[in-house]
Amino acid sequence: MPSTSQSNSLSVVPSDVPSLSVTPRMEARKILNLSHVWETVSLTGFASPIPICSVEYPTSISPYLQPVLVRMRNVISTSFEIRLQEPIKPSEVFTSFEQDVNPRSVNCLIVEKGTWKLPDNRTILAESYTSTVTDRNGSWTGQDQTTFLSSLVDPIVVLGQIMTYNDSGFSSFWSKGDNVKTPPSTGVFFAGKHVGKDPRTSRNNEEIGYVVIERGHGSANGIEFEAGVTAPSAKGWIQDTDGYPHQYDAPFSSPPEVAVVSMATMYGSQGAWAALAGSPSDNAAHIAVTVDEDLLDFSIGDRGHASESIAYCSFEAQGLIYLSTLPTYRPGTLTTTFQYGQGSLQVSEGLSVKVVAEAGLSVNYANGEFSSVSFHTYPDGAACFPTQDGGWIYASNSEDDIGGVGAIKFDSQGRAVNYKTILNGTSTNCSGGRTPWGSWVSCEEWYGGQCWQTDPEGKHTPMDPFGQDKPTFYVTEDTSRGALRRLTPDNNTLQECYNKNSNYERWCSLDSGTLEFLVFRDNGTFYWSSNRGDGRKSAKKYYRNSEGIDSHGGKLYFTSKYDKTLIILDLRAMTWSIDSTQAGEFSAQPDQIRFIVGDDGDSQILYMAEDGTNNPGIFGRTVEGRFFVIAQADGFESETTGVAFSPDKMRMYFAIQNPGFIIELKREDGHPFDGDYLDIHYENER
């Protein structure tokens, strides 16, 4: 695509980026016909599991059912043991102790210990502690666990389990908020073990595990599930064996297969534990819950109980559920200092820093070898291109007099495996853009400079058809009268390259089509003109020395270095707006830009490089127009350039042009750059 001016930046519409996968950490499981005999439940893929299990009670009083609850022991990474226990006292009615337990189905939720994010963005916590307090009839203290909940948002759901068998006497999990009639919240959360009406009120210390999840109905990796807390309506099983129904926030597509429940209050001072009334698969619209009491002291009362609130979590199916780590990345808070030569680089909290290449030196490969040619000087505009083996290529221009483009190839693990020159014989290659067929257009920055198309892999490859939409190319020009131009290739140019037989010929030359220039009207609208002079007049008035450019969602974004502004074109409405880029440390000239958009379409950040200062940085801009710093150099009389992201968005690359090295940033929490992050420290709030 030839040009007879100082063209240096290019944007192509449209473009796309691949998505991210997550890691398994949680499982819903049903165990059938559990009795008083210990049974081993096998696990796969856990390091420190926290299992929570609930028993299903029958919905008929015949045959008569003794009170039963789940006991647990020997919780390790690969398994745990459970059985049913009857908290009863031998009498004329029950002549033997725990020998006549009717086998029941038990539902379990197993969560990896730690704090995680669910695919629907809710937070879930799995934790354990040693219980040194034993609560009982008339005495409900518990142990404060509130400090563990700092990452969660109300309302929350707490599920718990006694995970050890240090004492053969029964004990059961319970929880409360600021009093026994209030469910836990992020502000107040007490948990504990209790022995109900048992005259033997002491117990050995036990390990208590609990899971806390933010309330809601959603889907996790194809499994629909809901976490919630019932109103104080669940009474004793003996009072209504059908249980006490609670409507789900939303009906399930099919009745849930698994559910776990726990006490969220303790209105009844005699103590109780939560259970399922029947199977959770009995109804898709509601869960039936119940509570039960021990029979260890008949003088105190039977199994009738006051109304309680019950915490529950129901799952449409058994299976593995995927979680991800919590974000620790805090954009705008510079904490990590990376020393390099006479200069330094500060990056935002939660980022790691790595130098992958330096001008004049060979590029080190993952296998211990190194490139046969030195990395090019004055690295400038760049982009990443996916490769068929799961890796990617970082193509980088050279703004040196001898120009050219170099390309670093990375494998699927992000390790450098090759470096070579893919374009030479040019001069001062500043910026460029990516075409829909995977080529890199590199633009020279000198009067009479050209835009050159090259293959990141150093060889021509077949192109995919465009479909109905033709690509449109936009090019900026870094001069005071540099008009932004638009090239729309004609049909003959595009179709001719598709009909070629050899790979080498399947390249659109982009030298034939409609060339137009951007002209602003004072009323906030714009039009495209074939008159270069009109475009130059408009550029001098509104956007001198335009440079960085990118597009997203029907809008075109480009910068004016001289005016220190960001210009936004609505390509559908044909309107324009201008925002200042000066905010806090971002006070120099905005240079190259790169958009990154989350899979949900909501998290949209425009990243900007900086020129004209001895401490250039990389800055982000939200859709609301607020700026924050990602990285800031010090001691380099240079500019930042070459902002690009790996196809999976896990790595950000940029260059400090002089002395000329390529920086790789990664989030230490394992999230992509379009993923969740902690609060942003904005520049205008410094």
C-alpha positions as CSV (number, residue, x, y, z in Angstrom):
1,M,0.0,0.0,0.0
2,P,2.1,2.9,-1.2
3,S,2.0,6.4,0.4
4,T,3.9,9.5,-0.5
5,S,3.9,11.1,2.9
6,Q,5.1,10.4,6.5
7,S,2.6,7.7,7.2
8,N,3.4,5.8,10.4
9,S,0.3,4.2,12.0
10,L,-2.4,2.0,10.6
11,S,-5.6,0.5,11.8
12,V,-7.7,-2.3,10.1
13,V,-11.3,-3.0,10.8
14,P,-12.3,-5.7,11.9
15,S,-10.0,-7.7,14.3
16,D,-10.6,-10.4,17.0
17,V,-8.8,-12.1,19.9
18,P,-9.1,-15.7,21.3
19,S,-10.5,-16.6,24.8
20,L,-9.2,-18.1,28.0
21,S,-9.7,-21.3,29.9
22,V,-9.9,-21.9,33.6
23,T,-8.7,-24.6,36.2
24,P,-10.9,-27.2,38.0
25,R,-11.2,-26.7,41.8
26,M,-14.6,-27.7,42.9
27,E,-16.9,-30.8,42.7
28,A,-20.6,-31.7,43.4
29,R,-21.0,-35.3,44.4
30,K,-23.8,-37.7,45.6
31,I,-23.1,-40.8,47.6
32,L,-25.8,-43.5,47.7
33,N,-26.8,-45.8,50.5
34,L,-24.4,-44.5,53.2
35,S,-24.7,-46.2,56.5
36,H,-22.9,-46.2,59.9
37,V,-19.9,-48.0,58.3
38,W,-17.1,-45.7,57.2
39,E,-16.9,-45.3,53.4
40,T,-14.0,-43.8,51.4
41,V,-14.8,-41.1,48.9
42,S,-12.0,-40.8,46.3
43,L,-10.9,-37.4,44.9
44,T,-8.9,-36.2,41.9
45,G,-7.2,-32.9,41.3
46,F,-7.3,-31.5,44.8
47,A,-4.5,-30.3,47.0
48,S,-6.4,-29.3,50.2
49,P,-10.0,-30.2,49.8
50,I,-12.8,-28.9,52.0
51,P,-15.8,-31.3,51.9
52,I,-19.3,-30.4,53.0
53,C,-21.9,-33.2,53.2
54,S,-25.6,-33.3,53.9
55,V,-27.9,-36.3,54.5
56,E,-31.3,-36.8,52.8
57,Y,-34.2,-37.4,55.2
58,P,-37.3,-39.4,54.1
59,T,-40.6,-37.6,53.5
60,S,-42.5,-40.2,55.5
61,I,-42.3,-41.1,59.2
62,S,-42.7,-44.8,58.4
63,P,-40.4,-46.5,58.9
64,Y,-39.4,-44.4,61.9
65,L,-36.1,-42.6,61.3
66,Q,-33.7,-42.0,64.1
67,P,-31.8,-38.6,63.9
68,V,-28.7,-39.0,61.7
69,L,-25.9,-36.7,60.6
70,V,-22.7,-37.1,58.6
71,R,-19.4,-37.6,60.4
72,M,-16.1,-37.3,58.6
73,R,-12.4,-38.2,59.0
74,N,-9.1,-38.6,57.2
75,V,-9.5,-35.7,54.7
76,I,-6.5,-35.8,52.4
77,S,-5.9,-34.6,48.8
78,T,-7.1,-37.9,47.3
79,S,-9.9,-38.9,49.5
80,F,-12.0,-38.6,52.7
81,E,-14.1,-41.0,54.8
82,I,-17.7,-40.5,55.9
83,R,-20.4,-42.4,57.7
84,L,-23.8,-41.7,59.3
85,Q,-24.0,-41.2,63.1
86,E,-27.1,-41.5,65.3
87,P,-26.8,-39.0,68.2
88,I,-29.1,-41.1,70.5
89,K,-29.0,-42.6,73.9
90,P,-29.5,-46.4,74.3
91,S,-32.9,-47.0,75.9
92,E,-35.8,-49.5,75.8
93,V,-36.7,-48.0,72.4
94,F,-33.2,-48.2,71.0
95,T,-31.6,-51.3,72.4
96,S,-28.4,-50.9,70.5
97,F,-26.3,-47.9,69.6
98,E,-25.7,-47.2,65.9
99,Q,-26.5,-50.7,64.7
100,D,-29.8,-50.0,62.9
101,V,-29.0,-47.0,60.7
102,N,-31.2,-46.9,57.6
103,P,-28.8,-46.3,54.6
104,R,-29.4,-42.8,53.2
105,S,-28.2,-40.7,50.3
106,V,-25.7,-38.1,51.1
107,N,-24.9,-35.0,49.0
108,C,-21.4,-33.4,49.1
109,L,-19.7,-30.3,47.9
110,I,-15.9,-30.4,47.8
111,V,-14.0,-27.1,47.2
112,E,-10.2,-26.5,47.1
113,K,-9.1,-24.6,50.1
114,G,-8.6,-20.9,49.3
115,T,-10.4,-18.0,47.8
116,W,-11.5,-18.3,44.2
117,K,-13.6,-16.8,41.4
118,L,-16.5,-18.7,39.9
119,P,-17.0,-18.4,36.1
120,D,-20.0,-16.1,36.7
121,N,-17.6,-13.8,38.7
122,R,-18.9,-14.6,42.2
123,T,-16.3,-15.2,44.9
124,I,-16.1,-18.5,46.8
125,L,-14.0,-19.2,49.9
126,A,-13.1,-22.6,51.4
127,E,-11.3,-22.5,54.7
128,S,-10.8,-24.6,57.9
129,Y,-9.8,-24.0,61.5
130,T,-9.3,-25.9,64.7
131,S,-12.4,-25.6,66.9
132,T,-11.5,-25.3,70.6
133,V,-15.0,-24.2,71.7
134,T,-17.9,-26.6,72.1
135,D,-21.3,-25.0,72.1
136,R,-24.4,-26.6,73.5
137,N,-27.9,-26.3,74.7
138,G,-28.3,-22.7,76.0
139,S,-24.7,-21.6,75.2
140,W,-23.9,-20.4,71.7
141,T,-20.6,-18.7,71.4
142,G,-18.7,-20.0,68.3
143,Q,-15.4,-18.7,67.1
144,D,-15.0,-15.5,65.0
145,Q,-14.1,-16.1,61.4
146,T,-15.0,-12.7,60.0
147,T,-11.4,-11.7,59.0
148,F,-11.4,-14.4,56.3
149,L,-14.3,-12.8,54.4
150,S,-12.6,-9.6,53.2
151,S,-12.8,-10.7,49.5
152,L,-16.5,-11.4,49.5
153,V,-19.6,-9.2,49.0
154,D,-22.9,-9.6,50.9
155,P,-25.2,-11.5,50.9
156,I,-23.2,-14.6,51.6
157,V,-24.0,-18.3,52.1
158,V,-22.1,-20.3,54.7
159,L,-21.9,-24.1,54.6
160,G,-19.9,-26.1,57.1
161,Q,-18.7,-29.6,58.2
162,I,-16.8,-31.2,61.1
163,M,-14.0,-32.7,59.1
164,T,-12.3,-34.8,61.9
165,Y,-13.3,-37.6,64.2
166,N,-11.1,-36.8,67.2
167,D,-14.1,-37.4,69.5
168,S,-16.6,-40.3,69.0
169,G,-19.3,-38.2,70.6
170,F,-21.3,-36.4,68.0
171,S,-20.9,-32.7,67.1
172,S,-22.4,-30.7,64.3
173,F,-21.6,-27.5,62.5
174,W,-23.5,-24.2,63.1
175,S,-23.0,-20.5,62.3
176,K,-24.4,-17.1,63.0
177,G,-24.1,-13.4,62.4
178,D,-24.1,-10.8,65.2
179,N,-26.6,-13.0,67.1
180,V,-28.1,-16.5,66.9
181,K,-31.1,-15.2,65.0
182,T,-29.1,-13.5,62.2
183,P,-27.3,-15.4,59.4
184,P,-23.6,-14.7,58.8
185,S,-22.5,-11.6,56.8
186,T,-19.1,-10.3,55.7
187,G,-19.3,-8.0,58.7
188,V,-19.9,-10.7,61.4
189,F,-19.4,-14.4,61.0
190,F,-19.1,-16.9,63.8
191,A,-18.8,-20.6,63.3
192,G,-18.5,-23.6,65.6
193,K,-19.4,-27.1,66.6
194,H,-22.2,-28.0,69.0
195,V,-23.4,-31.0,71.0
196,G,-27.0,-30.0,71.3
197,K,-28.7,-31.6,74.4
198,D,-25.9,-34.0,75.2
199,P,-25.2,-34.0,79.0
200,R,-21.6,-34.6,78.1
201,T,-20.8,-31.0,77.0
202,S,-17.1,-31.3,76.4
203,R,-15.5,-32.5,73.2
204,N,-12.0,-32.9,71.9
205,N,-10.8,-30.3,69.4
206,E,-12.0,-30.9,65.9
207,E,-11.1,-29.4,62.5
208,I,-14.0,-27.4,61.0
209,G,-14.2,-26.8,57.3
210,Y,-16.5,-24.2,55.8
211,V,-17.4,-22.8,52.4
212,V,-18.6,-19.3,51.9
213,I,-20.1,-18.3,48.6
214,E,-21.8,-15.1,47.4
215,R,-25.5,-15.6,47.0
216,G,-27.0,-16.0,43.6
217,H,-28.2,-18.3,40.7
218,G,-25.9,-18.9,37.8
219,S,-24.0,-21.5,35.8
220,A,-20.5,-22.8,36.3
221,N,-19.0,-24.6,33.3
222,G,-22.4,-26.0,32.2
223,I,-23.7,-26.9,35.6
224,E,-26.5,-24.7,36.8
225,F,-26.4,-23.9,40.5
226,E,-27.8,-21.6,43.2
227,A,-26.5,-20.6,46.7
228,G,-28.9,-18.9,49.1
229,V,-30.4,-18.7,52.6
230,T,-34.0,-19.5,53.5
231,A,-36.3,-17.4,55.6
232,P,-36.5,-18.6,59.2
233,S,-39.1,-21.3,58.3
234,A,-37.4,-24.7,58.7
235,K,-38.7,-26.6,61.7
236,G,-38.0,-30.1,63.1
237,W,-38.4,-33.1,60.7
238,I,-40.7,-34.8,63.2
239,Q,-43.1,-31.8,62.8
240,D,-43.5,-32.1,59.1
241,T,-41.6,-34.9,57.3
242,D,-42.3,-33.3,53.9
243,G,-39.9,-30.6,54.9
244,Y,-40.1,-26.8,54.5
245,P,-39.9,-25.6,50.9
246,H,-37.9,-22.5,49.8
247,Q,-38.4,-21.1,46.3
248,Y,-35.2,-20.8,44.3
249,D,-34.2,-17.4,43.1
250,A,-34.9,-18.8,39.6
251,P,-36.2,-22.2,38.7
252,F,-33.7,-24.8,37.5
253,S,-33.8,-26.0,33.9
254,S,-34.1,-29.5,35.4
255,P,-34.4,-30.6,39.1
256,P,-31.1,-30.4,40.9
257,E,-29.2,-33.6,41.5
258,V,-27.1,-32.4,44.4
259,A,-27.6,-30.0,47.3
260,V,-25.8,-29.3,50.6
261,V,-27.3,-27.4,53.6
262,S,-26.1,-26.0,56.9
263,M,-27.5,-24.1,59.9
264,A,-27.5,-20.3,59.3
265,T,-29.1,-19.4,62.7
266,M,-29.8,-21.1,66.0
267,Y,-33.3,-19.9,67.1
268,G,-33.8,-23.1,69.0
269,S,-31.5,-23.0,72.0
270,Q,-31.4,-26.8,72.3
271,G,-29.4,-27.1,69.1
272,A,-30.0,-28.8,65.7
273,W,-28.5,-29.6,62.4
274,A,-29.8,-29.0,58.8
275,A,-30.8,-31.8,56.5
276,L,-32.6,-32.3,53.1
277,A,-36.2,-33.3,53.2
278,G,-36.3,-35.9,50.4
279,S,-34.0,-35.6,47.4
280,P,-33.2,-32.2,45.8
281,S,-34.2,-33.8,42.5
282,D,-37.9,-33.8,43.7
283,N,-38.5,-30.2,42.5
284,A,-36.9,-27.7,40.1
285,A,-38.6,-24.7,41.6
286,H,-37.8,-25.1,45.3
287,I,-35.6,-26.9,47.8
288,A,-37.2,-28.7,50.8
289,V,-35.1,-28.4,54.0
290,T,-35.5,-29.6,57.5
291,V,-33.7,-29.7,60.9
292,D,-33.3,-32.4,63.5
293,E,-32.2,-32.7,67.1
294,D,-30.3,-35.3,69.1
295,L,-32.0,-37.7,71.5
296,L,-29.3,-37.7,74.1
297,D,-31.4,-36.3,76.9
298,F,-35.2,-37.0,76.8
299,S,-35.8,-34.8,79.9
300,I,-35.1,-31.7,77.8
301,G,-37.5,-32.4,74.9
302,D,-38.1,-34.3,71.7
303,R,-37.2,-33.5,68.1
304,G,-39.5,-30.5,67.6
305,H,-37.6,-27.3,66.9
306,A,-38.1,-23.6,66.4
307,S,-38.0,-22.1,62.9
308,E,-34.5,-21.7,61.5
309,S,-32.8,-20.1,58.4
310,I,-30.9,-22.7,56.4
311,A,-28.0,-22.1,54.1
312,Y,-28.1,-24.1,50.9
313,C,-26.3,-24.7,47.6
314,S,-28.0,-26.7,44.9
315,F,-26.4,-28.1,41.7
316,E,-28.3,-29.3,38.6
317,A,-25.8,-32.1,38.1
318,Q,-22.9,-33.9,39.7
319,G,-19.6,-32.9,38.3
320,L,-16.4,-30.9,38.3
321,I,-16.8,-27.1,38.4
322,Y,-14.0,-24.7,37.3
323,L,-12.7,-21.9,39.4
324,S,-9.9,-19.3,39.0
325,T,-7.6,-17.5,41.4
326,L,-8.6,-14.1,42.8
327,P,-7.0,-11.1,41.1
328,T,-4.1,-9.4,42.8
329,Y,-3.3,-7.0,40.0
330,R,-3.9,-3.4,41.1
331,P,-3.5,-1.1,38.1
332,G,-2.2,2.4,38.8
333,T,-0.4,1.4,42.0
334,L,3.3,1.3,41.2
335,T,5.1,-0.9,43.6
336,T,7.6,-3.1,41.8
337,T,10.9,-1.5,40.7
338,F,12.9,-3.3,38.0
339,Q,16.5,-2.0,37.6
340,Y,18.1,-2.2,34.1
341,G,21.4,-0.5,33.4
342,Q,21.2,3.2,34.3
343,G,17.5,3.3,34.3
344,S,14.6,1.6,36.1
345,L,11.0,0.6,35.4
346,Q,8.2,0.6,37.9
347,V,5.1,-1.5,37.2
348,S,1.7,-1.8,38.8
349,E,1.2,-4.1,41.8
350,G,0.7,-7.7,40.8
351,L,2.8,-7.7,37.6
352,S,6.0,-9.5,36.8
353,V,8.7,-8.1,34.5
354,K,10.9,-9.8,32.0
355,V,13.3,-8.5,29.3
356,V,12.9,-10.7,26.2
357,A,15.2,-8.9,23.8
358,E,17.6,-6.0,23.7
359,A,18.9,-4.0,20.7
360,G,22.3,-5.1,19.5
361,L,22.3,-8.4,21.3
362,S,21.2,-11.9,20.2
363,V,17.8,-13.1,21.5
364,N,18.1,-16.0,24.0
365,Y,16.0,-19.0,23.2
366,A,14.3,-21.4,25.6
367,N,16.6,-24.3,24.6
368,G,19.7,-22.3,25.6
369,E,20.6,-21.3,22.1
370,F,20.4,-17.8,20.7
371,S,19.6,-16.0,17.5
372,S,22.1,-15.7,14.7
373,V,21.3,-12.0,14.2
374,S,21.1,-9.3,16.8
375,F,17.8,-7.8,17.8
376,H,17.1,-4.6,15.9
377,T,17.7,-1.1,17.2
378,Y,15.0,1.5,18.0
379,P,12.1,-0.9,18.3
380,D,8.8,0.8,17.5
381,G,5.3,-0.2,16.5
382,A,4.4,-3.9,17.0
383,A,1.6,-6.5,17.0
384,C,1.2,-10.2,18.0
385,F,0.1,-12.9,15.5
386,P,-1.1,-16.4,16.5
387,T,0.7,-19.4,15.0
388,Q,-0.8,-22.8,14.2
389,D,1.3,-24.5,17.0
390,G,-0.4,-22.5,19.7
391,G,2.3,-19.9,20.0
392,W,2.6,-16.4,18.6
393,I,4.9,-13.9,16.9
394,Y,5.7,-10.4,18.1
395,A,6.5,-8.4,14.9
396,S,8.4,-5.2,15.8
397,N,9.4,-2.3,13.5
398,S,12.8,-0.6,13.7
399,E,12.7,3.2,13.6
400,D,16.5,3.3,12.9
401,D,17.8,4.8,9.6
402,I,18.2,1.2,8.2
403,G,14.6,0.4,9.3
404,G,13.1,-3.0,8.8
405,V,11.0,-5.4,10.9
406,G,12.1,-8.1,13.2
407,A,9.9,-11.0,14.5
408,I,10.3,-12.9,17.8
409,K,8.5,-16.3,17.7
410,F,7.2,-17.6,21.0
411,D,6.0,-21.2,21.7
412,S,2.7,-22.0,23.4
413,Q,4.3,-21.4,26.9
414,G,5.4,-17.9,25.9
415,R,9.1,-18.9,25.5
416,A,11.2,-17.3,22.8
417,V,12.2,-19.9,20.2
418,N,13.2,-17.9,17.1
419,Y,14.1,-14.4,15.9
420,K,14.6,-13.2,12.4
421,T,14.3,-10.2,10.1
422,I,11.1,-10.2,8.0
423,L,11.5,-6.9,6.2
424,N,14.6,-4.9,5.2
425,G,15.7,-2.3,2.7
426,T,13.4,0.3,4.4
427,S,14.0,3.3,6.7
428,T,12.6,4.6,10.0
429,N,9.7,2.1,10.2
430,C,7.6,3.7,12.9
431,S,4.2,2.0,13.4
432,G,1.8,-0.2,11.4
433,G,-1.1,-2.5,11.6
434,R,-2.4,-6.0,11.2
435,T,-4.5,-7.1,8.2
436,P,-7.4,-9.6,8.4
437,W,-5.3,-12.2,6.6
438,G,-2.5,-12.1,9.1
439,S,0.1,-9.8,7.5
440,W,1.9,-6.9,9.1
441,V,1.8,-3.6,7.4
442,S,4.9,-1.6,8.4
443,C,4.9,2.2,7.7
444,E,8.0,4.3,7.2
445,E,8.2,7.7,8.9
446,W,9.9,10.1,6.4
447,Y,8.7,12.3,3.5
448,G,8.1,9.9,0.7
449,G,7.8,6.9,3.0
450,Q,5.8,3.8,2.1
451,C,3.6,1.3,4.0
452,W,5.0,-2.2,3.4
453,Q,3.2,-5.5,3.8
454,T,5.1,-8.5,5.2
455,D,4.4,-11.9,6.7
456,P,5.3,-12.3,10.4
457,E,6.4,-15.8,9.8
458,G,8.7,-14.7,6.9
459,K,6.6,-16.6,4.3
460,H,3.3,-16.0,2.6
461,T,0.3,-18.0,3.8
462,P,-3.2,-18.6,2.3
463,M,-5.9,-16.0,3.2
464,D,-9.4,-16.7,4.5
465,P,-12.3,-15.1,2.7
466,F,-13.6,-11.9,4.2
467,G,-17.3,-12.7,3.9
468,Q,-19.6,-9.8,3.2
469,D,-17.5,-7.0,4.8
470,K,-14.5,-5.6,3.0
471,P,-11.7,-4.4,5.3
472,T,-11.0,-0.6,5.6
473,F,-7.6,0.7,6.3
474,Y,-6.9,3.9,8.3
475,V,-3.5,5.6,8.4
476,T,-2.2,8.5,10.5
477,E,0.6,10.8,9.6
478,D,3.0,12.3,12.3
479,T,3.2,15.9,10.9
480,S,1.4,19.1,11.8
481,R,-0.7,18.8,8.6
482,G,-0.9,15.1,8.5
483,A,-4.4,14.1,7.4
484,L,-5.8,10.8,8.6
485,R,-6.6,8.8,5.4
486,R,-8.9,6.0,4.7
487,L,-8.3,3.4,2.0
488,T,-11.1,1.1,0.8
489,P,-9.7,-1.5,-1.5
490,D,-11.8,-2.1,-4.6
491,N,-13.4,-5.5,-5.3
492,N,-11.1,-6.3,-8.2
493,T,-8.0,-5.9,-5.9
494,L,-9.5,-8.2,-3.2
495,Q,-11.0,-10.8,-5.5
496,E,-7.9,-11.1,-7.7
497,C,-5.7,-12.0,-4.8
498,Y,-8.2,-14.7,-3.6
499,N,-8.2,-16.3,-7.0
500,K,-4.5,-16.8,-7.1
501,N,-3.1,-20.4,-6.9
502,S,0.2,-20.0,-5.1
503,N,0.6,-18.9,-1.5
504,Y,3.1,-16.3,-2.6
505,E,0.5,-14.6,-4.8
506,R,-2.4,-14.7,-2.3
507,W,-1.6,-11.3,-1.0
508,C,-3.7,-8.2,-1.7
509,S,-1.4,-5.4,-2.8
510,L,-3.7,-2.8,-1.5
511,D,-2.6,-0.4,-4.2
512,S,-6.0,0.1,-5.8
513,G,-9.1,1.5,-4.3
514,T,-10.7,4.7,-2.9
515,L,-8.3,6.9,-0.9
516,E,-10.1,9.6,1.2
517,F,-9.1,12.1,3.9
518,L,-10.7,13.0,7.2
519,V,-12.4,16.4,7.5
520,F,-14.0,17.7,10.6
521,R,-17.0,20.0,10.8
522,D,-17.3,22.4,13.7
523,N,-20.7,20.9,14.6
524,G,-19.1,17.6,15.8
525,T,-19.6,15.7,12.6
526,F,-17.1,14.6,9.9
527,Y,-16.9,13.4,6.4
528,W,-14.4,11.8,4.0
529,S,-13.0,13.9,1.2
530,S,-10.9,13.0,-1.8
531,N,-9.3,16.4,-1.5
532,R,-6.0,16.0,0.4
533,G,-5.8,19.7,1.0
534,D,-9.1,19.7,2.9
535,G,-7.8,16.9,5.1
536,R,-4.6,18.7,5.8
537,K,-6.4,21.9,6.9
538,S,-8.6,19.8,9.2
539,A,-5.6,18.0,10.7
540,K,-3.8,21.3,11.4
541,K,-6.9,22.7,13.2
542,Y,-8.0,19.6,15.2
543,Y,-5.4,16.8,15.4
544,R,-1.8,17.8,14.7
545,N,0.9,15.1,14.6
546,S,-1.5,12.1,14.8
547,E,0.1,8.8,15.7
548,G,-1.4,5.9,17.5
549,I,-4.6,4.4,16.1
550,D,-6.9,1.5,16.8
551,S,-10.6,0.5,16.3
552,H,-13.3,-1.2,18.3
553,G,-17.1,-1.4,18.2
554,G,-17.6,0.8,15.3
555,K,-15.3,3.5,16.6
556,L,-11.9,4.7,15.6
557,Y,-9.5,6.0,18.2
558,F,-6.3,7.9,17.4
559,T,-4.0,10.3,19.2
560,S,-2.7,13.8,18.5
561,K,0.8,14.0,20.0
562,Y,1.1,17.8,19.6
563,D,-2.3,18.6,21.2
564,K,-2.0,15.7,23.7
565,T,-5.5,14.5,22.9
566,L,-7.4,11.3,22.0
567,I,-9.8,11.7,19.0
568,I,-12.8,9.3,18.8
569,L,-14.7,8.8,15.6
570,D,-18.1,7.2,15.6
571,L,-17.9,5.6,12.2
572,R,-21.6,4.8,12.1
573,A,-23.0,8.1,13.4
574,M,-20.2,10.1,11.6
575,T,-19.5,12.2,14.7
576,W,-16.3,13.0,16.5
577,S,-15.1,13.9,20.0
578,I,-11.8,14.9,21.5
579,D,-10.6,14.1,25.1
580,S,-7.4,15.3,26.7
581,T,-4.9,12.6,27.6
582,Q,-3.2,14.7,30.3
583,A,-3.8,13.1,33.7
584,G,-1.3,13.0,36.5
585,E,2.0,11.3,35.4
586,F,0.6,11.0,31.9
587,S,1.6,14.5,30.9
588,A,3.7,14.0,27.8
589,Q,2.7,13.0,24.2
590,P,0.3,10.1,23.7
591,D,1.8,7.8,21.1
592,Q,0.8,4.3,19.9
593,I,-2.4,2.8,21.3
594,R,-3.9,-0.7,21.5
595,F,-7.4,-1.8,22.5
596,I,-8.1,-4.9,24.6
597,V,-11.7,-6.1,25.2
598,G,-12.9,-8.7,27.7
599,D,-14.9,-11.7,26.6
600,D,-18.0,-10.2,28.2
601,G,-17.5,-7.1,26.1
602,D,-17.7,-4.8,29.2
603,S,-14.0,-4.6,30.2
604,Q,-12.6,-2.3,27.5
605,I,-9.2,-0.7,28.1
606,L,-7.3,1.5,25.6
607,Y,-3.6,1.2,26.3
608,M,-1.3,4.1,25.3
609,A,2.5,4.5,24.9
610,E,4.1,7.9,25.7
611,D,6.7,10.1,24.0
612,G,8.5,13.4,24.8
613,T,9.7,12.7,28.3
614,N,12.6,11.1,30.2
615,N,10.2,8.9,32.2
616,P,7.8,7.5,29.6
617,G,5.1,5.1,30.6
618,I,2.4,2.8,29.5
619,F,-1.1,4.1,30.4
620,G,-4.6,2.7,30.3
621,R,-7.9,4.5,29.6
622,T,-11.3,3.2,30.6
623,V,-14.4,3.7,28.5
624,E,-15.3,6.5,31.0
625,G,-12.2,8.4,30.0
626,R,-10.2,7.8,33.3
627,F,-6.5,7.1,33.0
628,F,-4.2,4.9,35.1
629,V,-0.5,3.9,34.8
630,I,0.7,0.4,34.0
631,A,4.4,0.9,33.9
632,Q,6.7,4.0,34.2
633,A,10.4,4.2,33.1
634,D,12.9,6.5,34.7
635,G,16.4,7.4,33.5
636,F,15.7,6.7,29.8
637,E,15.7,9.6,27.4
638,S,13.3,7.7,25.2
639,E,9.7,6.8,24.4
640,T,7.6,3.7,25.0
641,T,6.4,1.9,21.9
642,G,5.2,-1.4,20.6
643,V,2.2,-2.1,22.9
644,A,0.8,-5.6,22.0
645,F,-0.8,-8.5,23.7
646,S,-0.3,-12.2,23.2
647,P,-3.4,-13.9,21.6
648,D,-4.5,-15.3,25.0
649,K,-4.1,-11.8,26.6
650,M,-1.8,-13.3,29.3
651,R,1.2,-11.2,28.3
652,M,1.7,-7.6,27.5
653,Y,4.7,-6.5,25.4
654,F,6.1,-3.1,24.9
655,A,9.4,-1.5,24.1
656,I,11.6,1.2,25.7
657,Q,12.9,2.5,22.4
658,N,16.3,3.6,23.6
659,P,18.4,1.6,24.7
660,G,16.0,-0.6,22.9
661,F,14.6,-3.6,24.8
662,I,11.3,-5.5,24.7
663,I,9.5,-5.9,28.1
664,E,7.1,-8.7,28.9
665,L,4.5,-8.0,31.6
666,K,2.5,-10.9,33.2
667,R,-0.1,-10.8,35.9
668,E,1.1,-12.8,38.9
669,D,-2.4,-14.0,39.7
670,G,-2.6,-15.9,36.4
671,H,-5.4,-13.8,35.0
672,P,-5.4,-12.3,31.5
673,F,-5.1,-8.5,31.1
674,D,-8.8,-8.3,30.2
675,G,-9.7,-10.2,33.4
676,D,-10.9,-8.9,36.8
677,Y,-8.5,-6.8,38.8
678,L,-8.5,-5.0,42.2
679,D,-9.4,-1.3,42.5
680,I,-7.7,1.0,40.0
681,H,-5.6,4.0,41.2
682,Y,-6.5,6.6,38.6
683,E,-4.1,9.3,37.5
684,N,-6.5,12.2,38.1
685,E,-6.9,11.0,41.7
686,R,-3.2,11.4,42.6
